[in-house]
Amino acid sequence: MTSLPSTELEKRIADLCGTTRVAAHLLSRASSEKINQALGFIAEELESHRVAIFAANLKDMEAGKEKGLSAALLDRLQITEKTLAGIVSGVRQVQALPNPLGEKIREWVQPNGLRFRKVRVPIGVIGIIYESRPNVTIDSAVLCLKTGNGVILRGGSEAIHSNLALTEALQAGLLRAGLSGQAAQLVPFTDRAAIPILCHQDKTIDLMIPRGGEGLIETVVREARMPVIKHFNGICHIYVHAEADFDMAEKIIVNAKCQRPGVCNAVETVLIDWQIAAKFVPRLVVTLRAKGVELRGDSHTVALGGAEVVLAQESDWATEYLDLILAVKVVTGFNEAVAHIERYGSRHSDAIVTRDHAAAQLFLQDVDSATVYWNASTRFTDGNQFGFGAEIGISTDKIHARGPMALEELTSYKYAIEGDGQIRD
């Protein structure tokens, strides 16, 4: 965890990536039964390491408070009994899921008799760079391992003790199953220089997945010599349509903003149709202020909500607050709502609340986000809630993977072709 000279840091990281590459190749040959056994052992090891994990997390929490981390970041950092139980449950859920490796995506025969199969295979070695949330260490690793991929983890310096303790349990489970613990490795160096060095390991890392703030993601995209799938901002919207049920809309907004404001699928902007604004805005303001939410609104919202609403600046519409802060805007109708989402959104998760089936279907079609909802909270954008078990991230890209990334998204494919001596003329 101490700083190293740049040449030494480069060598240590290159060596770590090389050993993961070798272990990943061996892992790709392991049976689904063997991998599932390892996941079961990992769940058991996490439970048996609980005292060490909580002690390590306490060190990180105390250091975080001393550094002045925000309440949202501390919430992401903390491992409680409930958090650990959720991590263990996620491992067991992934263990129980069907393994997509070897699945025939397509099969056909050409006129010359060649028989083609398009089959799922591991990607290889996946590098994951993330911040704050130590549960990502296990969630990401088990999904990679389930699909025969090696994984290199680089968490934030604020969670280094927690991540080391979790990785120790992870590797213990692999070893109990007779698999190499080097298939899942944590970069133990907190030096910022470790990130670009990792991004240059294109001979051993096949894919990079950054999860964190805008600065981290931009650094990875700029430095990476391998493909990158971004887990980018969650500037999520809820549009309260003219035909919305007020009780439902209020319930959904409160859940999407207040249940856990420091996560990427929390709502950041609410758009309210002008036809219902006079009745709905004052009601929503009272409810949200009682929950401690700071409101920033356009001039119409300020006029209807009074002193409880601060006049929004242009930047508020494009801000991922990750806190009990919400931007609210009155819109002239459906088209302005969709145009606002198109301009300011991050293509993560957006919702419409309405009883109008036609408007809902048009919203689901027109809003170009990874996940779009009708009469439901954006907080459901989560691999577990989708039935995928744990997730490795929520991709806001369009190529290869989009939305919650789970097992299928962590595979590639190849073509296996069988012949009877055919040659090309």
ABEGO torsion letter per residue (X at the ends): XBBBBAAAAAAAAAAAAAAAAAAAAAAAABBAAAAAAAAAAAAAAAAAAAAAAAAAAAAAAAAAAAAGBBAAAAAAABBBAAAAAAAAAAAAAAAABBBABGBBABBBBBAAGBBBBBBBBBAEBBBBBBBGBAAAAAAAAAAAAAAGBBBBBBBBAAAAAAAAAAAAAAAAAAAAAGBBAAABBBBABABAAAAAAAAABAAABABBBBBEBAAAAAAAAAABABBBBBBBBBBBBBBBBAABBAAAAAAAAAAAAAABAABAABBABBBBBAAAAAAAAAAAAAAAAAAGBBBBBBAAAAAAAEAABBBBBAAAAABBAGBBBBBBBBBAEAAAAAAAAAAABAGBBBBBBBABAAAAAAAAAABBBABBBBGBBAAABBAAAAGAEBBAEBBABABGBBEBBBAAAABBBBBBBBBAGBBBX
